[in-house]
Amino acid sequence: MVEVSSRCPSGHPNVVKTEPRLPDGTPFPTLYYLTCPRLAGAIGTLEASGLMAEWTERLAEDEELAAAYRRAHESYLAEREALGHVEEIAGISAGGMPTRVKCLHVLAGHSLAKGPGVNPLGDETLRLLGDWWTGTSCA
């Protein structure tokens, strides 16, 4: 872990920024990793709905969305590269970027870490979740 990149409204870490290589030498492409079990569960429910296939189709049809998603991919790569070059994952971001939607957890983590406007599908994931932290012991 490099830093806590996002905290939920109650102050608990919900996204951490990670090194591109694990201590044992394994390449790790996920730069922003969700740590909140409640958030991860809520996103898992969205994934189970088939949303990822629908959004992948949208990317093929919506040039503006596809361009914004590609910029998110490029931003992700540049940030990870700033931590260190890992040849095995060079050019590979996470979450399916830039051409498909594979993991909403990664996209939401990217949006939480960097704020709105960086990852359009991460932002949309968070909008769909609404106030996911309410009604919990964290709130």
N, C-alpha and C positions, 0 to 999 in steps of 0.2 A: 504494500500500500504506500502510495506517495502522499495522499492527503484525503481528507473528507471533502468531497466536492459539493455535497448537498445535504441539508438537514430538513427533516419534516417540521411542520409547524410547532411541534412540542420540543424541538431541539435535538432529537436523536439523529444520528447519521443515517441517511437512506441511500447515498451513493458515495462510493470511494473511487478514487483514481488509482489505477494499478500500474505497475511496471510492465513493460512488454515482454518480459521474460521472468518466469517463476524462479525462486531460489534454486531449484533442482536443474535449471537450464531449459525447461520446457517453454517454448514460445507461447505467449498468452495475448491473443489479439484484442480481448475485451478491455478497453481503456477505462470505461466507466462501468462499475459493477454495482448492481443493486444489493443492498444489505438488509433492507426492511422486509421481513417475511410477509407482513400484511400487504404491502405494495406488490411484492412478487406474486402473491396469491391472486390478487385482484387482476394483475396483468395476465396471469395464467388463464383466468376465466375468459378474458378477452381473446386470448390465443385459441382457446378451445372452441370459440364460436365460428372459426373459419375466416376471421378478419384478415389474416395474413395473405391468403390467396386472393381475396377481394382487392386488397391494397396493391398487391403485385400487378393485378390486371389494370388498376388505375394508373400505375407507373407507366405501363405500356401505352396507355391512351392519352394521358395528360402530360404534354411536353413541359409545361411550367412546373408541375409537381416533380417530374423526373429531373429537371434541371436543379431545383432546390434540393432534392434528395442527393444528387451528385455533389453539390456543394457541401452538404453535410458530411458525406463520405470523405471528401478532400480535406475538410477541416479536421475530422477525426484522425485521418492519417498523419496530417502535419503535427497535431498535438502529440500523438503517440511517438512519432519520429523524434520529436524534441526531447523525449526521455531516453532515447537510444535506438539505434538501428538494429533490427532483428531481421536478417535476410529471409528466414523461412516464412515470415508473414508480411514482407514488404508488398505494398499495394493492396493488401487485404485488410479491410476494416472489420466490421462486425455487424451482426443483425441482418445480413443480406445486402447491405449497401454495396454498390449503388444501383443494382438492377432488380432486386427482389426484396421482399419483406420476409425475413426468416425468424427474427426474435424481437418481439415488442419490448422485452425487458431492456435490451441494449439501447433501443431507440429512446425509450422513456428515460433511461439513465443519462443518456447524452443530453436530452432536453433539460432534465433537472440540473445537471452539472453546469451547463452553459447558458441556460435561460431560454426564453421563448425566441423563436425566429431562426435558430441554428439548425434544427432538425424538424422538418414539417410533419413527419409521421410520428416522431416522438411527441411533439406538441399535441397532435391529434389524439394520441393514446392517452395522454394526461387529461385532455378535455373530456374524453369518454369516461374516465374514471371519476371525475368530479372530486369531491372532498373525501377521498378514500380513507383518510385518517380519522374522520369523525366517528363517534360511537365506540372508541377503543380506549383502553387504559392509557394510551399515549396522549390522547387529546387533552 
